[in-house]
Amino acid sequence: MIPEAADAILLRSMPRSVLVLGSTGSVGRQTLDVLEGLSATHQVIGLSAATSAAQLSAQAQRWSPEFVCLAGDGPAPDLPSRCQLFRGPDGLVELVEAAQADVVVCAITGAAGLPSTLAAAETETVLAIANKESLVLAGHLLKDATARSGATIVPVDSEHSAIYQCLHGRRKDVRRLILTASGGPFRGYDTERLKSVTLAQALRHPSWDMGPRITVDSATLMNKALEVVEACILFDVTVDDIHVVVHPQSVIHSMVEYIDGAVLAQLSSPDMRLPIRFALGHPHRVPTPAEPVDFTAFSGLTFEEPDRETFPLLALGEQVARQGGLAGTVFNAANEVAVDAFLKERIPFSDIPVLVGAACANTPAQDAPDLATILSTDAAVRRQTQALLPQPTP
């Protein structure tokens, strides 16, 4: 048996405080699963949820954090006496400022996570970002904040975590980044067939266990489109430096091709706990209780080009990445409204790209100078997209 790594010994001697924003969502719950095995090296200092007060209460009873926030309306959660409670969207920012955590896991879904992620970037922390929308909407503000504070961004998306691990700081020698995509549950469908898919079908992802919105985004390839924009910002590259390839087995999470032709890939089972563990330990590797990878089970790995005609949001996302400014805000806001309508079965699956495309076509290119402009644009696009939805029957 290999002796205990020096990194593990160092981590144990310097316990880290962890703030989990969005602790009741899919990534938040998986983060707490990972932390169950890291009690010697990590301490949960704060938790937040939008509206899941009962689940937040249970998490607070288990972890006894110093700070808790319920961002939405509703009765206050039942908390241990030591917990300080913050309320509302502003409470999320107050929670970040009060916690001053060593690691902030940004796992709030959608644009709602932007203000608290920006607040965390203003502190000297490891910013474990699962909230890709923060980078899509305000990547320049986020990177400016981390430059001021000394915070380190460590991506939690499996694809960007893979690239981050493969780069090893050698960005000047990179030819291109290769983002892998599972293809979602409708890989191989044509446009006509997509018109009749059901919500239940869209929520049956073939590889990953995720929340409803990101599962639908995977089915439309919107998730990959957002990841293209995110990769441009995270790794200071252009769209032309990124190649998307469909890899249905979801074993290779992404790759980096270097100028000498060498390609480095990060491989593992499709489990979000692995990139979460990497981010929690950064810059050290944290030992895992999981069994070693069985490479004999990874036979028949395949790759194919994405179908941009059937799934137009990917091509639209690449256009958004080229445009910059407020384009990412418009793109994401319209999608959040459209996906919510689909989840409520108000529109068919095939209407999602139609609504997003209409929003992007009707919005002129503009810069994104500050958070207030981004948030006001986000709200306006949501109203405009809502107005295009069919009215619910009385």
Secondary structure as GFF3:
##gff-version 3
##sequence-region A 1 394
A	DSSP	alpha_helix	6	13	.	.	.	ID=ss1
A	DSSP	beta_strand	16	21	.	.	.	ID=ss2
A	DSSP	alpha_helix	26	36	.	.	.	ID=ss3
A	DSSP	beta_strand	42	49	.	.	.	ID=ss4
A	DSSP	alpha_helix	53	63	.	.	.	ID=ss5
A	DSSP	beta_strand	67	70	.	.	.	ID=ss6
A	DSSP	beta_strand	84	87	.	.	.	ID=ss7
A	DSSP	alpha_helix	88	99	.	.	.	ID=ss8
A	DSSP	beta_strand	103	106	.	.	.	ID=ss9
A	DSSP	three_ten_helix	111	113	.	.	.	ID=ss10
A	DSSP	alpha_helix	114	121	.	.	.	ID=ss11
A	DSSP	beta_strand	126	129	.	.	.	ID=ss12
A	DSSP	alpha_helix	132	149	.	.	.	ID=ss13
A	DSSP	beta_strand	152	155	.	.	.	ID=ss14
A	DSSP	alpha_helix	158	167	.	.	.	ID=ss15
A	DSSP	three_ten_helix	171	173	.	.	.	ID=ss16
A	DSSP	beta_strand	174	181	.	.	.	ID=ss17
A	DSSP	alpha_helix	191	194	.	.	.	ID=ss18
A	DSSP	alpha_helix	199	202	.	.	.	ID=ss19
A	DSSP	alpha_helix	212	220	.	.	.	ID=ss20
A	DSSP	alpha_helix	222	235	.	.	.	ID=ss21
A	DSSP	three_ten_helix	239	241	.	.	.	ID=ss22
A	DSSP	beta_strand	242	246	.	.	.	ID=ss23
A	DSSP	beta_strand	252	258	.	.	.	ID=ss24
A	DSSP	beta_strand	263	267	.	.	.	ID=ss25
A	DSSP	alpha_helix	273	281	.	.	.	ID=ss26
A	DSSP	three_ten_helix	295	297	.	.	.	ID=ss27
A	DSSP	alpha_helix	313	323	.	.	.	ID=ss28
A	DSSP	alpha_helix	327	343	.	.	.	ID=ss29
A	DSSP	alpha_helix	351	361	.	.	.	ID=ss30
A	DSSP	alpha_helix	371	388	.	.	.	ID=ss31
###
